[in-house]
């Protein structure tokens, strides 16, 4: 089972089925939060429930790293951070999102800094993270967490979002 991580202001814990409604309400249905994500806003809690089934089924895998973010004093998760995939060389690709209500409080930087050593302890030697150039907040999070800029590419965000955007890529190597 996923290791729970405690930081100065946050608890990062495994996703549970009970989180479905909060995930939908707090960020998955928000077009502003999902604007730079590879997926579209969820139209109903059923959309969230379908992806939850997949996420929960992945937890037994040793290379599954997925946490919801719960600030101290809060009951519901306000965001999520996870390894969304792996490159052929084993590089872990990290993604994250957070409720708009909690932007600009430093929570995501704190969460990203906290998960990096856990991912490295899990056997990864390199972590990659990308952000659309226009998404200044996300680029700042990644830089503040100590990732190194490698390059930018002009490409679609995903098959669901085929418009061409500039994507900045960053990496961190295992110390």
NORVEN-V993459 format. One line per field, one symbol per residue. ss: DSSP state (H for helix, E for strand, L for the rest). phi: phi as a letter, one per 30 degrees, with the letter a starting at -180 (. if undefined). A space follows every 10 residues. Layout:
ss=???
phi=???
This chain:
ss=LLLLEELLLE EEELLLHHHH HHHHHHHHLL LLLHHHLLLL LLLLHHHHHH HHHHHHHHLL LLLLLEEEEE ELLLLLLLEE EEEEEELLLL LEEEEEEELH HHLLLLHHHH HHHHHHHHHH HLLLLEEEEE EELLLHHHHH HHHHLLLEEE EEEEEEEELL EEEEEEEEEE EEELL
phi=.dddcccebb ccbddbedde ddddddadcd ddddecddbd eddadddddd ddededdded ddccbabccb deicccdcab badclbdedj ddccbaabee ecdicidddd ddeddedddd ddjdcabcbb bdeddddddd eddddjdcdc abbcaddadd bdddbccccb bbcdd
